[in-house]
Amino acid sequence: METNKNKIQEKGYRSGMVHFILVHSYVIFFLAVILGVFFDTFLKKKMFSFLYYDYIGFLMLIVSTIIIYWAQKTSSNYQQRVLKDSSRSNFEFGPYRYLRSPTHFGLFIMTLGFSLIINSFFSIIFTFIAYGFTKLFFLKKEEKMLEYKYGQVYRDYKKKVRNWI
């Protein structure tokens, strides 16, 4: 009987592949800001001239940083729990009780907040494009890998917890 690890390797997945996908989606959001700033050089008018946009952007940066840190810490603790008790695999801890991809959600909010602070209209537009791109390509692939790796436990989790991003 083949183990899950062998099945995953046979499928072409290997340890660290989820993180590999995450890194690429981070780069897409970074490029959204860079492209936005580049295109904004041609648009001389400030779109968000009121000071409260800066405050909103700064608040978004703080909240998103907390969400990302919470997700990463929960993920790290989850791996330690699985090592201690491999018979139990439940994903509903920390922000994962509310979102299937809290790190991506935090990154999306962070990029929007930063775009408000730097007053970049095109960065906001490109952030939404990056959101769509990562949802269509990276998050779907990540979820397939997790479903393949964890099986019915992950499918049950997907039914319980919505993917807001």
N, C-alpha and C positions, 0 to 999 in steps of 0.2 A: 504494500500500500504506500502510495506516494504521499509525502508530507506536503504541507502548504508551502514550505520554503522551496522544495523542489519544483512545485507547480509554478511558483512565482518566477523562478529562474528560467524555467522552460518557456514561459510566456515572454521572456525578455526583460522582465522587471528585476531589479536588483536593489540591494539595500542602499538607501540614500536617494532613490529616484524621486520620491515625493519632494525632497528638499531641492533637488535639481530643477524640478518643475516650478517650485516656489521662487527660486532665484530668477528664473526667466520672467515670471510675471512681475517681479519687483523691477526688473530692468524695463519692462514695458511702461510701468507707471513713471519711472524716472525719465524715460524718453518723452512721455507725454508732457512733462513740465519743460524739458529742454526745447522741444518743438514749439510749445506754446509761447515760450519767451522769444524764440526766434521769430515766429509770426507776429508777435506783439510789437516787434521793432518797427514793423510797417504801419501799425495802428498807433498813432500818436496820442489819441484821446484816452484819458483814464476812465475806465468803465465803473470802477468802484471807488468813488471819491469820498464817501463818508467814512469817518473814523471807525464807526461801529463794525464795518466789514473787517477791519484789522482785528478787532476784539473777537468777532465770531471766528475768524481764521485761527487766531491764537488759541481759543477755546477748543476748536476742532483738533488742533495739533496736540493739545494736552490730553483730551479724551482718547484720541486715536493711539497715542503712545501708551496710555494705560491699557487699552484693549489689546494691543499687540503684545505688550509685556505679559499681561495676564494669560493670553493664549499660549505664548511660548513657555511660560512657567508651568502652566497646566499640562502642556504636551510633554514636557520633560518629566514632570511628576508621574504622568500616565505611564511612560516607558519604564520608570522605576517600579511602579505598582505591578505592571505586567511581568517584569523580571521576577518579582517575588511570588506572584500567583498567576501563572500562565493559564490556568483553567478559566479565569474570569477575564472577560474583555468587554468593557462597557465604556462608551465614548462620552457619556453625558456628565462631564465634569467641567467646572469653571465656565468660561464663555461658550464652550461647546454644548452646553445645555440649551442655548438660545440660537446659536449659529453653527452651521457646519464648517464655515471658513472664516473664523473671527479675525485671523491675521490679514486676510485679503480685505475684509470689511474695514479694518483699522487702517490699512494702507490706502484704501480708497478715500476714507475720510481725511487722512493726513494729507494726501495729495491735493484734495479740494481746499483744505484749510490753508495750505502753503500757497496755492494759487490765488486765494483771496488776499493773503498778506502781501504778495508781490504784485497784486493788481494785474493779473494776467488772464484776460478773457479767453484767449486761445488755449491756455493751460487747462482751464476748466472744461472747455469743449473736448480737448484731447484726453482729459482724465476720464470723461464718460465713454469715449471711444476705447480707451485702454480697459475700462471696466468691462465693456462688451466683449472685447477681444479675449481677455483673461477668462471670462465666464464661459465663452464658447469653446476655447481651446484648452487652456491650462487646467481650469477647475474640473472640466469633464474628464480629462485624462487622469487627474489626481484621484477623482472619485472612483473611476474604473479600477485603478490600481488598489485603492483601499478596499473596495468591494471584493476584488479578487483575492486579496490577502486575508481579509477577515470574514468573508462569506456572509452568512445569514445575519450575524451580529451587526455588521455594518448596514445591511439592507434594512433591518429593523430600525436602526438608528436614523437612517435617511427618511423613513416614514414618520418618525416622531419629530424630528428637528428640521425646520425649513432652512433652505439655503437663500438667505436674504441678498447675497451678492452674486 
